[in-house]
Amino acid sequence: MDPQLKRLLGYTKPYKWYVFLNVFNNALYSFFGMLTFLVLKPMLDVLFGATVPGDVKKPVWEGLKHIKTYLSDWMTYYWSGYLQSHTAGDALKLVIITVIGLVFLKNFFGYTGLFFGTLLRNGMLRDLRLELYQKIEHLPVGFFTDRRKGDILTRITGDVNQVKNAALVILEMLVRDPLTIVFTLGAMWFLNTQLTIFILIFVPVSGAVISLIGKKLKQQNIEQQRLASEFLSHTEETLTGIKVIKSFNAEDLFYTKFKNIMQRLYRSMNRLANRQNLASPLSELLGVMVIAGIIGYGGHLVLIKHSLSASAFVTFIGLAYNILTPAKNIARAGYAVRRGMGSAQRVFEILDMPVSIKDKPNAVSKKSFDSEVKFERVYFKYEADEVLKDVSFTIPKGSTVALVGQSGSGKTTLANLLIRFYDVTGGSIKMDGMDIRDIKIKDLRSLMAIVTQESLLFNDTVRNNIAIAKPDATDDEIIRAAKIANAHDFIMQLPQAYETQIGEGGNKLSGGQKQRINIARAVLKNPPLMILDEATSALDTESERLVQEALDKLMKNHTSLVIAHRLSTIKNADLIIVMEHGRVKESGTHAELMQKKGIYHKLVMLQSFDDWTAD
């Protein structure tokens, strides 16, 4: 069994009762479907004169060895007796009523089987989506920097939908259609063993031919989903960067890239669809060949050998058609399952991703920050690229420590290590003398708040965006946080004030407004340690002034690690760390570093000159 299929079936365990009801009702569906055809034989014998009313003796039970003959004779005896005491018209009415009743029962149990199958399938897929979403939430930040958003979205949407479609046909392929074939073959064996053996030889051969054509479907589906991921990623990047594309007249460049992706996707979709489209005509052709074989061989038994009655022959052909439909379904299902298993493989790749940033088995709880955070000979590298080398410094409680340096010097990486978006590859970071890797992640992060350069807001109300930090916060607490962040006044001018929907990414607000809501979120959380990562670097002068005022209020009575873009904002920091190429090059207060006339002095002078020329 395909390992993905076996694993997918594992999701049925919480729904064993639905599995049983689905199997039970499908078994009845298959049984009554077979019976609909089987009851025709004695009716045909009686109605068309093969059996004369009154000439049939009541069958005698002679043991299991002769059960086949006993059942056949008993049905013939019953219908003969009925016709003897009723007119042919009455018998015909009974035939019609019997067939309609059996068809009703068949379809009733077919519906109830699908009903419980739907509950089972949707329950399985709900659990799969929940597990996938939860896994994505817990994967380390590095996972998202290494992958395109489009690829992740395709796995959550397209791949999961393919798995959903496969789950539907798997239930039919494993239960309903095979049971129909089994019951029908049983009825065929009841009518004529020789013709049944003929079917048992021919049908597997037909299935093998169809299977050969569908072999590559799984791999082709994986390729198609990969190209769909590339298409979605490119589209997402286009929508995100539409202003840049327009301003640089890059429409043709991006259209050409998109066209190339679509061309490859077009060819892949054609290959996959054409191979899948072979299922129906091929299975129909093979089915007709089976029927032709039955007519040829069965006709020989009826006309030449006289070992098969005409009524049994007609019934046998009806039963053969009853096999063809589920056989064709299984053939088509095989294609859908192969596609679904290709998608399941991509989904399970995410579920099987190792979570590198997680609690140790013996991680301890920590609810307070008491003395200091200490970076001790910290090293860090992304794969082969070493970003930090032998970095050491201390952040005493209540102090403000600033990190400065050129882009790529490792400042943001230090902040990411402190909040455990990544783990150090050498050395350690300690809080109150305890390695942060020994502290429960939720406890560690509850002691910190981070305000980044990017204003990360969600498509929700202003209130709910602030309340992420404290979902049970009262309105008074949220308003107080907004006032400290210099956000309350502009929020009250919005159409619905705190209940205003701010759009995707907060696109209905200006950059300064978004950043002040971010700060209000941090204020509401009110942790002992603040991390400010170039929080004003992307703002205009007026917005920067308002945001800086909010940050100054935020840092009061808090320990702060500040990554500074504008050096004028960190003059009063207790300690300034100057980073270069992943190393600490200088450290001290603003006055001490200016006296050294080293890297920091050069950066201040250069920035002061830039500000002066800008003025």
N, C-alpha and C positions, 0 to 999 in steps of 0.2 A: 504494500500500500504506500502511496506517495506520502512522505513524511509531513508535508504541509496539510494534506487531507486528514491524516491521522490526528494531527494537532488540532485542526479545526473542529473535528468531531468531539474533541475533549471539551469544547464549550457547551456540549449538550448535557453535561453532568448535572447542572442545577435544575434541568428541566426533564428529568427522567419520566415524570408522570405524563408530560406532553408527548414524549417519545413513545411511550406505551400506547397512549390513545391514538396517536398518529398511525403506528404500526397496526393496531387492532382494527381501526376503521378502514385502513387501506387494504388489509387482508380481506375484510368483508366486501369491499368494493371489487377486488379482484375475483373473489369467489362468485359473487352474483353476476359479474360480467361474463364469467365462464358459463355459469348456469343458464344464462339467457340463450346461449347457442345450444347447449347440451339438451335442453328440453325439447328442441325442435325435432330431434330424430324420431322419438316414439309418436309425436304428433303427425309427422310426415308419413310414417308407416301406416297409421290408421286412416288419416284423411285421404291419402292417395292410393289406398287399396293394397299396400304391401302386407298389411295384417287385416284379416277379416274379423269384424266384431263377433265375439262369442267363440271364436276358434282358439283363442289363447288360454292356456291353462295357467292357474295360479302357480308361480314359481316356488320351488322348495329350496330351503337353505341347506347348502351342502358344504359349508365351511368357507373360511377366508380364501382358500385356494381358488374358489369359483365365484368370488364376490363380483367380479366384473360381469359375468354372465347373469348372475342373480339380479343385480341392479338393472341391467338392460331389460331383462325379461319382466321384472316387476313394473317398470315404467310402461312397457308395452301392454302389459296386462291391465294396468289401471286405465290407460286411455282407451283400450278396446272395450272394457266394461262400461266406461262412460259413454262411448259412442253407441253401445247397444241399447242403452236406456235413454238416449237423447238423440235429437236430430243432428245432422251434419252441421246445420247452421249454429246450433247450440255449442257444438264442439269447436267450431271456428271462433265463436265469441270467447270461449274459455281460453283458446290459444292466444287470442289478442290480449285478453285481460291478464293472462299469466305473463306474457312477454312484457306488457306495460308495467306490471307490478315488479317484475325482476329488474327492469331498467330503472324504475323509480328507486328501488332499494340500492341498486348499484350507484346511482348518482347521489342519493342521500348520504351514503357512507363515504362516497368520494368527496362530497363537500365537507363533511365533518372531519375527514382526514386532513383536508387542506386547512380547515379552521385551526386544528391543533398544530398542524405543521407551520402555519403562519405565526402562531404564538411562540413556537419553539424557535423558528428562524429569526424573528425580530428580537426575541430575548437574547439569543446568541450574539447577534450583531450589536445590540445595545451594549452588552458586556465587552465585546471586542473594541468598540469605539471608546468606551469609558477607560478601558485598560490602556489603549493607545494614547489617548489624551493625557491620562495621568503619567504615563511613561515619558511623554514629551515634556511635561512640566518638570519632571525630575532629572532629565538629562542635563549634563553640565553645559555651561555657556559655550565651551569650546565646540560642542557638537553643532551649534547653530552658526558659528562663524565659519565652519568648514563646509556647510551645505547651503544650497540655494533654498530660499523660502518656497519656490515653486515645487521643488522636489518633495518637500515635507507636505505641502498642501495637496499634491497629487496623491500621495499615499493615504492621507486622511480621507480624501473625497473619492477620486477615481478608483483607486485600488480597493478601498473598502466596499465601494459599490459593486465592483467585479466579484469580490468575495461574497457579497450578499446574493448576487445572481447565481453564483455557483452553489451557495448553500441551499437555495430553492430547488435546484435540479438534483442535488445530491440526495435530498430526502426522497425524491421520486425515483432516482436511479438505484438507490440502495434498498428501497422498500416496495413502493407501489408497482413500478413496472416489472421488476423481477418476480414479484408475487403473481402478477397477472400472467406472466409467461409460465411460471411453475404450475399454476392452477389449470391454465389452458393446455399445457402439455399433458397434465394428468388426465384431462378430459379426452385429449387425442389418444392417449394410451388406452383409455377405456373403449374408444371406438375401434382403433386399429393399431396394433403394435408395429407393424411393418412401416406404415406411413409415418408414424411417430419417430422411429429410428432414422428415417430419411430426413426429417426436420432437424433432429438433433445433430446430424452430421453437417447439414448445409448451413444452418444459422450461425454456428461458431465461425465457420469459414468466412461468411459475410462480415461478421463482426471484426475479424482479424484484418480484413481488407480495409474497412473503415478506420480501424485503429492506426494502421500504417500511415494513412493520410493525415491523421490528427496528431502525429507524434511531435511535430515541431511547434505546435500551437503555444505551449507553455513558454518556450524561449522567445517566440515572436511576440507574445503578449508583454513579456518583460521589456523587450526592446521598444514596443509601442508606448508603454507607460513611462519609460525613460525619456522618450522624445516628447511625450505630453508634459512631463515635468519641465523640460527645457522650454517648451512653448509657454507654459504658465509663468515660469520665472522671468522670461523675456517680457511678457505682457505686464507683469507686476512691476518690473524695473521701468518700463515705459511709462506706466501710470504715475509711478513715484517721481520720476525725473522729467516729466513732460515740459516743465519750464526750462530746464537746462537744454533739452533736445531742441526746443523751439528757438531759444536764444542763440544757439550755435548752428542753426540751420541744419541740424543733423537728422531731419526726418527721413531723408532718402537712405542714409546709412543704417538707421534702425529698421526701416522698412525692408531693406535688403537682407539684413540678418533674420528678420522675422520670416521673410519669404523663403529663405534657405531652410529654416527649421520646419516650416509648413510643408515644403516640398519633400523633405525626408519623412515627415510624419505621414504625408499623403501616400507615399510609396509603401511605408510600413503598414498602414491601415488597409491598403489594397491587398497586400500579400496575405494579411491575416484574414480579412473578410472573404477573399476568394477561396482560401483553403477551408474556411468554415462553411461557406456556401455550398461546398461539395457534399456536405453531410446529407442534405435533404434529397437531391436528385440521385445520389449514389445509393442511399438506403432504399429509395423507392424502386430503383432499377433492380437492386438485389432482391427486394421483396417480391417484385413481379416475377423474377426468375424462380424464387421459391414457390410461388403459386403455380407457375407454369410446370415446375417439376412435380408438384402435387397432382395437378390435373393429368399430366402424362402418366405418372406412375399409378395414381388412384384410378384413372380411367382403365388402365390395364387390369387392375384388380377387379373392377366392376364388370367390364365387358368381356374379358377373356378368361380370367381365372374364376370369376364369380365368387370371390372370397370376401367381397365387400358390397353391402347393399347400397342402392342409389341414395337412400335417405341418409345413411351414415356418411356417404361421400359428400353430399351437399353440406351436411353439418360440419364435416371435417374442414371443408373449404372456408366456411364461416369462422371456425375456430382459428384457422391459419391467419385470416385477416385480423382476428383478435390478438394474435401474437405480433403482427407486423407493426401495429401502432406503438406499443411499448418498446419494440425493438428499435424503431426509428427514433423514439424519444431518447432511448439510451444512447444511440449514436450521436444525436444532437447534444445530449447532456455531456457526453464525453468531451466534446469540443468546448462547451461552456466550463466544464470542470477544469480542463487544462488551462484555459484562460484564467479562471479564478485562482488556480493554484499558483500561477505565475504572479498574480497580484498578492496572494496570501504570503508568498515568499518575501515580497517587498515589505508587506506590513510586519511580518515576523522579524525581519531584519531590524526594524525600529524597536520592537518589543525585546529583542535579544541584545540590544546595545548595552554595553556595560555602563553602569552609573559609577563613575570614578569619584565623584564628590558625594560622599554619603557618611552617615554616622558610623563610627567604629562600634563594634558590639558592646564595648564597655564605656561608651561616651557618657560624660557626666553632664548633669544639668547645671546651668549657671544663670542666675537671675539678676546679677548686679555687676557693675564695673567699678572696681574699688581703688586701683592705684595707677597702673600704667599699661600701655601696649608697647611691646619691645620687638623690633625686627633684629634678629640675630643671624648675621652672615647668610642672608637670603640669596638664593640662586633660583632662577626660573628660565625655562626655555620652551618655546613652541616648536615641537618636533626637534629639528636640528639647530634652530635659530635661538641662540642664548640671548635673552633680553635683559636679565638682571644678573649682576655678578658681585657677590660679597657685599651686599647692602646691609648696613647696621645703623639703627637710630632708635630713639625712645620717644614715645608720646606720653608724658605724664598726665594724669587726670587733671582736667580743668585748663589745660594748655591748648594753644593753637599752633600746630606745626604745618608749615607750608612746603610744598614740593614745587620746584621750578626747574626749567630746563627746556631745551629745544624739543620739538615733536619727535617721538620715537626714542626718547631717553629712558622710558620705563616708568614714568610717573603714574599713568592710569593703571598700569599693570600692578603696581604696589597696592593701589586701592582695591583692585579686583582680588588680589591675594588676601587682603585683610577681611573682606566680606565673604571669602571662600567661593568666588566664582571659579577660581582655579586653586590648586594646591602648589605650594613651593616644591621645587625639584631638589633643593638643597637648603640647609639651614632650617630656621623655624621662626614663626611669629607667635609671641606669647602674650596672653592677656592675664594680668595679675599673676604672672609666673606660670601660667598653665598654657601649654601648646593648644592653639585654637582648634587643631585637628582632634583633640581629645574632648572638645565641647560639643554638645548637640547643636547641629546646624541651626535649627529653629531658634534656640536660645541665643546663639551667637548673633544671628541676624536681628533678633528682637532688640539687641543692645545697640543697634546702629541704624542710621538712616542715610541714604545717599541721594544727592541732587547732582545730576549729570548735565553735561552741555546740551544733550538732546532732551527736549521736553516730552517725556513719555506719558501721554494721556490716552484715554480710551473713549470709544464712541458711546458715551453715557452722559449723565448730568454732571454739572459742576460739583454738586454735593457728593455724588457717588465717587467721583474721581478723588476728591479729598479724603473721603471716608475709607478708601482702600486701606489706609494705615490703621484704622480703627473702626471696623464695620458697625460696632454698637455705639458709636459716638453720638451724643445729643446734638441738636441744632446749635445750641449755645457754644458747645465745644468747637464745632466746625466754623462757626462765625468768628470765634476768638482766634482760631488758627489763621483764618483768612485775613483778619485785621493785622495780625503780627506780620504776615507775608505781604502787606500792602496790596491785597487782592480784593478786599471787601467792597471798596468803592466801585470798581469797574464791574464786579459781579452783580451788584445791585442795579446797574444800568442795562444789564442783559434782559432780553424779553421776558423770561420767567425767573430771573435772578438765579438762585442756587439750583433751581430745577430745570435750567436751560440745557438742552442737548448741545454738546459742543462739536459734534461731528467726528469723523474718523481721524484719529491722531490729534484731535483738538483743532481741526483746520478752520473752525469758525472764529478762532482767537488769534491775536497777534503773538509774536514770539515772546515778548515780555510778559503778556498775560498768562501764557501757558507756563512760563517758568515760575511765576509767582504762585500758581496753583500747585506746581510741584513742591515749592517751598512750604506752602500751607499744609500739604500732605506730611512733610517731614516734621513740621511744627506739631501737628496733631499726634504724630507717633511719639514725639518727645523722648527719644532715646538718649542715653548719656553720651554717645559718640556719634559725631556727624562727619560724613565724608562729602566734600564739595569738590566735584570734578569739573573745573573750568566752567562754572555755572553761569558766568556772565559773558563769556567770550563771543557768543553769537548775537549779541543784542546791540541795538542802537544806543546812543548816549543817554537819552532820557529813560529808556527802559532799563539800561544798566544801572542808572542811579537808583531807581526804585527797587530793583532787584537786590542791589548791593546793600541798601538800607535794610531790606528784609533779611538778608544773610547775616548782617551784623547783629540784628535782634536774635536770629536763630542761634548764633554762636555763643551768645551770652549764657553763662552757667553751663556750657557744654564743652566737652573735649572735641576738638575739631582737627581733621586732617584735610588741608586745603590744597588742591592742585590749581595753581594760579596761572592765568594767562596774562592778566594785567598786573604787573608787579606793584603798582601803586596801591593795590587793594590789600597787600600783605605786609605793609611796613610795620605794623604793630604785632606781627606774629611773634610768639615766644621763641620759635626756632624755624629757620629757613634752611631747607636741604636743597642743594644744587646738584641736579643729576646730569650726567653726560655719558652717553653710550652705555647705559645700564649700571653705572657706578656712581657712588657719592663722591663728588669732587670738592665740595665746600659745604660747610654748615656753620650756622651762627645766627645772630640777630641781624636786622637790616643794617644797623650802624656798624657792627663788626665786619660784615661782609663788604660794605662800602669802603671801609678803611683798608681792607686787603687789596682792593683794586684788582680783583681776579675776574672770574667768569661772571659772577653776579653783577659786579660793578659794570662790566661791559654790557650785559643785558639791560640794565637799568638805563644806562646812557643811550643805548641804541633805541630803546623804547621811548625814552624822553624826547629824542631827536625826531622820531616818527610822529609822536603826538604834536610836537612843535610845528613840524612841516605840515601836518594835517590841518592845524589851526590856520 
